[in-house]
Amino acid sequence: MSDAFRDLPPELSTDLAYDTLAVHTGIERGTGVGVGLPIQQMAAFQFDSLDAAAEEFQTNTGSSYARIQNPTTKALEARVTALEGGTDTVCLSSGQAASFTAMLSACRAGDHIVATSSLFGGSVGLLGNVLPLMGITATLVANTPDAVRAAMQPNTRLVWAETIGNPAADVADLSAFSDIAHAQGALLGVDNTWGGVGLLCRPLDFGADMVTHSLTKWASGHGSVLGGSVTVGTAHDLSRNPIYTDGAPSLLAARGAGALAWRQRWFGASQLGMVLPPQSAYLIALGLETLSLRLTRECETTLALAEILNAHAGVGRVNYPGLSSSEHHDLAQRYLSGGFGAVMSFEVADPAAFLSRLKVIRMAPNLGDTRTLVVHPWTTTHGRMPEAARRAAGVTPQSIRMSVGVEALADLQADLMQALS
Ligand SMILES: *Cc1c(COP(=O)(O)O)cnc(C)c1O
């Protein structure tokens, strides 16, 4: 399947810059062809011969039935692949669906995952509540190579991290995690949602084997739609994972380098049906066209606000890897380029009073919206986690998480200052 995905349209070179790939990938050329992505709102696609039908069901390179593949979603997949520097992507109904699919592509009953503890709450839920039902266990550890190495077991098939942790804004040492995982034939999966679809970080370049996104966030960019993606590169080694080597022919023998992506599409889309609708794929592809404009500006505003809040007597700890005082600044400089992300967290003495005074900034549990949004993680996004786990994720009763939008810096600053006074 991968070639067809990568080469849309065929003359587009992946040497092009991010901004160019973001607006051209997936859009056909030709007389009378629309300048943009068509929404193919349909459940099934025709075959002109029995041979063509049989071939499609073997290879899944084209379109047959929309649970397996839809051309609009396929164009978005090509775009995400190009922006992440991968070879193949499957887009799914949400970031949650993408994480679940990625985890299931590396593990089966009896297997083990080592994950960092500063994860998005839904990922902690998958690892703690859902995967154990399938006999897959997980150990959550501090976001450091030593902690990850110490937690590895002979049956560990996957190391899981987020480029920038949520909401502590700690940066994962991706190359070190990759070395630890690969030393025993395990995969490194990275949730790169905060890395902005390859704009701030391309984890595949640092040894990750698969990269997931909640496309709901900066990719869609306007808080209008849910979506997720799993992107793979070529470097992964599946030769020590029985999922891929058992059986005759094994999945690895049958699918070669495409085996990982094939299993992800097979499970996430075809078998579990966690399909991204074409309308949503269209909106996310549209969002990607301005991702770099939005996120670059948002990163600048976030850094400015982090510095202002860090110097404010009424604010406790500020977590933002762009601050030179952050203990994650060195890792941020190594792994991030073009900005340090558009989310920070900070502590205020009285969160309820602070939140009630905001006039421009809104309270809502989303990230990557054009509008600046805040939440109180202790009672909301992380509210169902045990207290120790919340604190391990960097959440305290005083924490506020803020995802910075595209508003004017001066207006956001004034709103925060009046709410703090
Ligand atoms: C939001 C989010 C998810 C889950 O994505 P949904 O699209 O809401 O399912 C996963 N990881 C991170 C880092 C997120 O911010």
The ligand as an SDF file (V2000), in Angstrom:
LIG
                    3D

 15 15  0  0  0  0  0  0  0  0999 V2000
   -6.1150   14.7370   22.9920 C   0  0  0  0  0  0  0  0  0  0  0  0
   -4.9530   13.8370   23.0440 C   0  0  0  0  0  0  0  0  0  0  0  0
   -5.0820   12.4720   22.7690 C   0  0  0  0  0  0  0  0  0  0  0  0
   -6.4050   11.8400   22.4550 C   0  0  0  0  0  0  0  0  0  0  0  0
   -6.9250   12.3560   21.2920 O   0  0  0  0  0  0  0  0  0  0  0  0
   -8.4910   12.3900   20.9410 P   0  0  0  0  0  0  0  0  0  0  0  0
   -8.4880   12.9090   19.5450 O   0  0  0  0  0  0  0  0  0  0  0  0
   -9.1440   13.2890   21.9410 O   0  0  0  0  0  0  0  0  0  0  0  0
   -8.9910   11.0100   21.0590 O   0  0  0  0  0  0  0  0  0  0  0  0
   -3.9560   11.6890   22.7930 C   0  0  0  0  0  0  0  0  0  0  0  0
   -2.7490   12.2070   23.0970 N   0  0  0  0  0  0  0  0  0  0  0  0
   -2.5870   13.5080   23.3610 C   0  0  0  0  0  0  0  0  0  0  0  0
   -1.2310   14.0200   23.6840 C   0  0  0  0  0  0  0  0  0  0  0  0
   -3.6760   14.3720   23.3540 C   0  0  0  0  0  0  0  0  0  0  0  0
   -3.5060   15.6620   23.6340 O   0  0  0  0  0  0  0  0  0  0  0  0
  1  2  1  0
  2  3  1  0
  2 14  2  0
  3  4  1  0
  3 10  2  0
  4  5  1  0
  5  6  1  0
  6  7  2  0
  6  8  1  0
  6  9  1  0
 10 11  1  0
 11 12  2  0
 12 13  1  0
 12 14  1  0
 14 15  1  0
M  END
$$$$
